[in-house]
Amino acid sequence: MSGRQGIIVGISGASGAAIGMRIVELLADDPHYAVHLVVSPAAERTLNEEVGSDALARLRALAFRHHLHSDIGAAIASGSYPVAGMIVAPCSIRTLSAIAWGQLDNLLTRAADVQLKERRRLILLVRESPLHLGHLRAMLQATEIGAIIAPPMPAFYLKPQSLDGVIDQIAARAINLLDLAKLRIPARIWSGPGAEGV
């Protein structure tokens, strides 16, 4: 990795694939970190539908390494492989539930579980609405074992001017939740009534 620390980005099959794409784009621009990408089969379909037929190829080109979803023997499946944390964006309810209850039959959920056991940050951008009690229990379980549940909610108080503005804000917030010293994505913030966010 040429001295760069790894960050894992998992993209699962929920709607909101553009958020995962933007997170990878922002991380790929940082010289201190290298993106390890895992995309589920359902996410490949969602990327094609929501972002475009070339989305997966673009993601692979941006990532330091693209790991097959089925490759549970990949380096990032081991706690001995040093990474700074992981973001799953978007995170489907199926992926959330698998992480919450240890159903580790693919690399995305296995890598997420490794972050939890190694006490690293795991950010889950759970994308579903409305929620039933089973969804809420899965969120509670994931939180209790150490994950951060960060649904991709627009910050309307920042008055975004476009969908791209909403996606940028959500992506930056997710990356900043990793709380890494060398990585801070500039993002508009609330500065109080009548003040412009910076």
For each residue, the residues with C-beta under 8 A, 3 or more apart:
1: 4 5 6 34 64
2: 34
3:
4: 1 31 32 33 34 64
5: 1 32 33 34 82 83 84
6: 1 33 34 35 36 64 76 81 82 83 84
7: 27 33 34 35 36 83 84 85 86 87 178
8: 35 36 37 38 76 83 85 86 87 111 115
9: 20 23 24 27 35 36 37 38 63 86 87 88 89
10: 38 39 40 86 87 88 89 91 95 108 111 112
11: 17 20 21 37 38 39 40 43 47 59 88 89 90
12: 40 42 43 88 90 91 92 94 95 108
13: 40 41 42 43 45 46 92 94 95
14: 46 90 91 92 93 95 126 127 128
15: 46 50 90 127
16: 19 20 50 89 90 125 127 152
17: 11 20 21 43 46 47 49 50 51 55 90
18: 21 22 50 51 167
19: 16 22 23 89 90 125 152 167 170 171 174
20: 9 11 16 17 23 24 43 47 59 89 90
21: 11 17 18 24 25 47 51 55 58 59
22: 18 19 25 26 167 168 170 171
23: 9 19 20 26 27 87 89 171 174 175
24: 9 20 21 27 28 35 37 59 62 63
25: 21 22 28 29 62
26: 22 23 29 30 171 172 175 185
27: 7 9 23 24 30 33 35 175 183
28: 24 25 35 62 63
29: 25 26
30: 26 27 33 182 183
31: 4
32: 4 5 182 183
33: 4 5 6 7 27 30 84 180 182 183
34: 1 2 4 5 6 7 64 65
35: 6 7 8 9 24 27 28 62 63 64 65
36: 6 7 8 9 63 64 65 67 76 83 111
37: 8 9 11 24 59 60 62 63 65 66 67
38: 8 9 10 11 66 67 69 76 107 108 111
39: 10 11 43 44 47 56 59 66 69
40: 10 11 12 13 43 44 69 92 95 106 108
41: 13 44 45 69
42: 12 13 45 46 92
43: 11 12 13 17 20 39 40 46 47
44: 39 40 41 47 48 56
45: 13 41 42 48 49
46: 13 14 15 17 42 43 49 50
47: 11 17 20 21 39 43 44 50 51 52 55 56 59
48: 44 45 51 52 53 55 56
49: 17 45 46
50: 15 16 17 18 46 47
51: 17 18 21 47 48 55
52: 47 48 55
53: 48
54: 57 58
55: 17 21 47 48 51 52 58 59
56: 39 44 47 48 59 60
57: 54 60 61
58: 21 54 55 61 62
59: 11 20 21 24 37 39 47 55 56 62 63 66
60: 37 56 57 63 66
61: 57 58
62: 24 25 28 35 37 58 59
63: 9 24 28 35 36 37 59 60 66
64: 1 4 6 34 35 36
65: 34 35 36 37
66: 37 38 39 59 60 63
67: 36 37 38 71 74 76 107
68: 71 74 107
69: 38 39 40 41 106 107 108
70: 106 107
71: 67 68 74 77 107
72: 77 104 105 106 107 110
73: 77
74: 67 68 71 77 107 111
75: 78 81
76: 6 8 36 38 67 81 83 107 111 114
77: 71 72 73 74 81 107 110 111 114
78: 75 81 114
79: 114 117 118
80:
81: 6 75 76 77 78
82: 5 6
83: 5 6 7 8 36 76 86 115 120
84: 5 6 7 33 120 121 178 180 183
85: 7 8 115 120 121 122 123 178 180
86: 7 8 9 10 83 111 112 115 120 121 122 123
87: 7 8 9 10 23 123 125 174 175 177 178
88: 9 10 11 12 91 95 99 108 112 122 123 124 125
89: 9 10 11 16 19 20 23 123 125 152 171 174
90: 11 12 14 15 16 17 19 20 125 126 127 152
91: 10 12 14 88 95 96 124 125 126 127
92: 12 13 14 40 42 95 96 127 128
93: 14 96 97 126 128 135 138
94: 12 13 97 98
95: 10 12 13 14 40 88 91 92 98 99 108 109 112 124
96: 91 92 93 99 100 124 126 135 138 139 142
97: 93 94 100 101 103 134 138
98: 94 95 101 102 103 104 105 109
99: 88 95 96 102 103 109 112 113 116 122 124 142 147
100: 96 97 138 139 141 142 145 147
101: 97 98 138 141
102: 98 99 113
103: 97 98 99 109
104: 72 98 109 110 113
105: 72 98 109
106: 40 69 70 72 109 110
107: 38 67 68 69 70 71 72 74 76 77 110 111
108: 10 12 38 40 69 88 95 111 112
109: 95 98 99 103 104 105 106 112 113
110: 72 77 104 106 107 113 114
111: 8 10 36 38 74 76 77 86 107 108 114 115
112: 10 86 88 95 99 108 109 115 116 122 124 147
113: 99 102 104 109 110 116 117
114: 76 77 78 79 110 111 117 118 120
115: 8 83 85 86 111 112 118 120 121 122
116: 99 112 113 119 120 122 145 146 147
117: 79 113 114
118: 79 114 115
119: 116 146
120: 83 84 85 86 114 115 116
121: 84 85 86 115 148 177 178 179
122: 85 86 88 99 112 115 116 146 147 148
123: 85 86 87 88 89 147 148 150 174 177 178
124: 88 91 95 96 99 112 142 147 148 149 150
125: 16 19 87 88 89 90 91 150 151 152 170 174
126: 14 90 91 93 96 139 149 150 151
127: 14 15 16 90 91 92 151 152
128: 14 92 93 131 135
129:
130:
131: 128 135 136
132: 135 136
133: 136 137
134: 97 137 138
135: 93 96 128 131 132 138 139
136: 131 132 133 139 140
137: 133 134 140 141
138: 93 96 97 100 101 134 135 141 142
139: 96 100 126 135 136 142 143 149
140: 136 137 143 144
141: 100 101 137 138 144 145
142: 96 99 100 124 138 139 145 147 149
143: 139 140 146 147 148 149
144: 140 141
145: 100 116 141 142
146: 116 119 122 143
147: 99 100 112 116 122 123 124 142 143
148: 121 122 123 124 143 177
149: 124 126 139 142 143
150: 123 124 125 126 173 174 177
151: 125 126 127
152: 16 19 89 90 125 127 170 174
153: 170
154: 160 166 169 170
155: 158 160 169 173 188 190
156: 159 160
157: 190
158: 155 169 188 189 190 197
159: 156
160: 154 155 156 165 166 169
161: 165
162: 165 166
163: 166 167
164: 167 168
165: 160 161 162 168 169
166: 154 160 162 163 169 170
167: 18 19 22 163 164 170 171
168: 22 164 165 171 172 187
169: 154 155 158 160 165 166 172 173 187 188
170: 19 22 125 152 153 154 166 167 173 174
171: 19 22 23 26 89 167 168 174 175 185
172: 26 168 169 175 176 185 186 187
173: 150 155 169 170 176 177 187
174: 19 23 87 89 123 125 150 152 170 171 177
175: 23 26 27 87 171 172 178 183 185
176: 172 173 179 183 184 185 187
177: 87 121 123 148 150 173 174
178: 7 84 85 87 121 123 175 183
179: 121 176
180: 33 84 85 183 184
181:
182: 30 32 33
183: 27 30 32 33 84 175 176 178 180
184: 176 180
185: 26 171 172 175 176
186: 172
187: 168 169 172 173 176
188: 155 158 169 197 198
189: 158 197 198
190: 155 157 158 197
191: 195 196 197 198
192: 195
193:
194:
195: 191 192
196: 191
197: 158 188 189 190 191
198: 188 189 191
